[in-house]
Amino acid sequence: MNVQESVKIRFLSHSLLKQLQLSSASVIASIEHLLRSRRSAQVWNAPKAVITPPDGRYMMATLAAADNPQILAVKSLMLNPANTARGLKSIYALVTLLDSDTGIPLAVLDGGWVTAVRTAGLSAVAAKRMANADATVAAFIGCGVQAHSHLNSFADLFPLKEIRAFGRGAENRDALCRSAENLGLTAIASQTAQEAVHNADLVITSVSLSPALKPFLDAQWLKPGAFVTMTDLAAPWFPESMPVFDRIIIDDREQETQMQKPLVRPDLVSGDLTALVNEEIMGRSTAAERTAFVFRGLALGDLAVAALAFQRAHANQQGILIDL
């Protein structure tokens, strides 16, 4: 039998990926490793490619590769708000892994799980350096998948005691509150976004993007010392309030230069996540600084999480093997 005939691809479903129970610490460490390796030319990260048809669909692809681990990752994602009326999820995604030396296909993973875990992981990497370590109160604006993944990650990272939840749907909001209570935290269903954000140490915004979305969050509501992670392109924030932040970090300067519309005014940006992790810039200089991490999503993060999951599943002989 030749090599090509013996190739098998490992399929990792959403349910199996959840069973792996990757720790927040391992996800953070994997992302940090790749961010540090960028400086030694062992990791390559391409700007995300996006197609936005006028009907509200959002199509996106990311590409990243590394020598250690020896893996190339490609993620394809499709968002369509019209899916809700069809009884479908609004977002579907897949991540494909290849050997970054030979090109041999290795695995296909559920992209929704990868996206949720890597987004919270990127936020956590930033929060380690940009938030005050004694943060006890977290506010969630948007209560969907990203809110849950950030709750789990931030509960591991900070001595949280209380969360506030604000979102359009009571069902999602109440589910997030129950998850927080299961972690032993006090959970408050806030009536307004300002009420949720008031005096919060950490603010996580994950508002669903749509052409109809109008800004409704004001950075002037934030207390001194607050840290905000914006997983939603900063779209729900009033642009004129962004100068309130003493320090804003984005995920990738190179990627940002390729985008038609900047996340925030370029003169407000202090640097990106690679520079932050490699200690080329500071996350905060005083406990009173208001800081923010604003990001589009980084292909390197998808690679870090997908590779970690693949290695764990391969070692445990988990997943469905499919002949190429």
N, C-alpha and C positions, 0 to 999 in steps of 0.2 A: 504494500500500500504506500503510495507516495504521500508527501506532506499535505498537499491540497486536499486529498481525499479524507485525511484524518482530522481536519479542522472542525471543531464544534464551537458554536456560539452559546454562551450562557445567558438565558433570559431571566431577569430579576423583576418580578412583579411588585406592585405597590405593597401588597400584603406581606410578601417575603422581605422586602426592604425594611418595613417597619419591625419585623421580627429580629432583624440584626441588632437593633437597639444600640446604634452607634452613640457613644457618649458625646456630650458637648465638648469636652476637653479634647477628644480625638479629632473631631471635626475642625475645631479651632487650630489644633496643631498641624493638621494636614494643609489647611489653607495658608497658615503662616510659613510652613516649609516651602510651599511653591512661590509665595511672594518673595521670600528671601532668595530663592533659586533664580528668580528673574534677573537679579543683578550679576549672576555668574553665567548667564546665557545657557541655562539648563532647562528653562521653561519659556514657552512662547505663547502669547495670548493675542488673538486677533480681535479687532473691534467687532461688536455684534452687527449683524446684517438685519435690517428691518424693512418690511413691506407693509404699508398702511393703505389699503384700498379705501375709497371714500365712504363705504357703507359701515365703517366702524370695526372691521376685522383688523387684527394685529398679527402679523406673521414675523417670526424671528428665528435666527440661527446663530449659534456661537461655536467657536473653534478654539481649542487650546491643546498644547502638547507638552510633554516633559520627557527628559531622559531618566529621571528618578522621581516617581515611578515611570517605567518605560511604557507610557500610555498616551494615546491621542483621544480626545473626547469631542464629539460633535453633538450639540443639542438642537433639536427642531421643536418649535413651539407655535401653537396656533390658539389665539383667543378670539372668540366671537360672542359678543353679548346676546345675540339672537338665539344662542343655544339654549338658554334658560327656558324659553317658550317651547322648545322642542323636547324638553325633559332631559337635556344633556348638560354636562358640565360646561362651563364657559371656556375652560382652558384644557387642552390636551398637549402632551409633550413626550418625546422620547429622547434618550441619550444613547449614542452608539460609541463603543470603545474599540479602538484598534491598537495593536502593538505599534509604538511610535518608531520602531526600527524596521521591522519587517513588513508592517502594514497588515498583518494577519488579524482578522476580526476576532474580538474577544467576548463582547457582551452587548446586550441591549437592555436598558434599564427604564423603568417608568420615570418619565421626566418630571411629572408633578411632584413626586417625592423628592427627587434631587433638587428641584428648584426651591421647594420649601425649606429643606435642610440647609442648602448652601446660602440662601438669602439670610436666614437667621445666623448662620455661621459668619458671614461677612460682617453683619451688624455686630456680632459679639467680638470679633477681632478689633473692630473700631472702638467699641464700647470699653474694652479692656484698657484702652489708652486715652479715651476721650471723656469718659464718665467718671464721676467721683465714686470711689470704691465702696463707700458706705451708703449707696443708694438703697432706699427702702420702699419707695412708692413709684409704680409704673403706670402710665396712662396709655391706653390703646385706642387709637382712632382708626376704626376698621377692625372687624372682629372675625375675619375669615381664616383661611388656612395659614397665612403668614402670621397672624396674631398668635395662633396656637403654637407655631414653631418658635416664635420669639419668646413667648411666655416660658416655654420649657428651657430654652437656652439661657435666658436672662435670670431665671430662678436658680439655675446652677451657678451663675457668675456673680450674682449680687445677693446681699442679705434681705431680699424682698419680704415685706410684711403685708403690702396692700396693692391691689390693682384697681384702676378705674377703667371701665369699658364704655365706649360710645360708638354706635354704628347705626346704619339705616334699618337693619333687620333685628327685631327683638329676639328672634330664635337664635341667630348667631351670637348676639351679645350675651344672652343668658347661658349659652353653651360655653362661651369663654369664661364667664364667671364661675360656672360649675367646675371647669378645669382648674381654675385658680384655687378654688376652695378645696379641691382634692389634693392640692399641693400644700394645704395648710395656710393659705393666704386669705386675708379679708378681700372680698370682691364687691365692688360698688358699680351698679348700673347707672351711669351718669345720664342726666337729661339733656345736657348740651356738651359740645366739644370743649368750650371754655371751662366748664365745671370740671371736666375730666383732667384737663391739662393744668389747672390751677395748683401750684405748689408741688407738682410731680417732679421727681428727680430724673426719671427716664420717660421719654415719650416715643412711642412707636406708631408711625402712621403707615397704613397699608390700605389706603382707599382704592377701590376698584377704579381703573381708568376707563373713561368713556368720553366721547365728544361733548357730552352734556355737562361734564364735571366743571364746576366753577369754584375758585378758591374760597375757602371759608375758615381757614386757620390763620391766626395772627401770632407771629413770634413774640410780640410784645406781651402776650399772656404768660410767657415762661418766666419762672423764677430764676434768680441768679444761680449759676451752677448746674442748671438743667442740661441734659444731653438728649438730643433728638436723633433718631434714625428714621430716614424717609425712604421707604422702599417703593414709593409711588411717584418717583421723578419730581418730588416736591410740588406736584400739580395741585394739591389742595391748600397749599400755603400762599398767602398774599405775597407776591414778589416784592412789593415795596416794604414788607416787614423783615425781609431776610438780612439787611444790614444790622439787625439787633444782635445777630450771632457774632461772638468774638472770634470764632474759628469755624470754618467749614471745610470738610474734607470730602472729596469725591472718590469714586472707586478707581478711575483710570484716566489720567490726563490725555494719554495717546488716543484712547477711544473717544474722549469728549471732543477732540478736534475734528473727528469724522462726522459728528452729529449736526444736523441742520439747526436745531434749537438747543441752546445750552440749558443745562439743568438749573443753574443759577448764574448770575452775572459773573463773568470770569475774574473780575477784580476782587470778588469776595472769597475766592477759593484759595486756601492756604497750601493745598497739596493733595496727593492721592494716597490710596491705601498702601501701595508698595513703598512709597517714601516713608509713610508712618511706621510700618512694620520694620523697615530697615533703619529706623531711628535717624532719618535724615531731617525729619520735622517732628515737632512735639504735638501731642494730642491736646494738651491743655497746660497752661502755665500757672494758673491759680484756681482755687476751689470755686471761685465765684463766676468764672467764665461760662457763658452759654455756648455750647458747642453742638455741631450737627454733622452727621454723615449722610450725604445725599448720593444715591447711586442708581444706575441703570441696570446693574447686573453684570457680573464679570465672568467671562468664560473660564478663567482660571479657577474660580470657585466651583463651577460645575465639575471640572476635572478633579479637583481635590476631593470632593464628596463622592463622586461616582467611582473613582479609583479606590477610595477607602472601602466603599461598599463591595465592589467587585473582589478586592483582595480578601475581605472577610468571608464572603460567600464562597469563593474558590477554595479557601483554606478549610472551610467546613463542608465542602461538597454540596452546597445549597444552590437552588435554582434549576431551571429546566434546560438541559443541553439539547441544542438543535443542530443537526448536520447542516453544514454550509452547502 
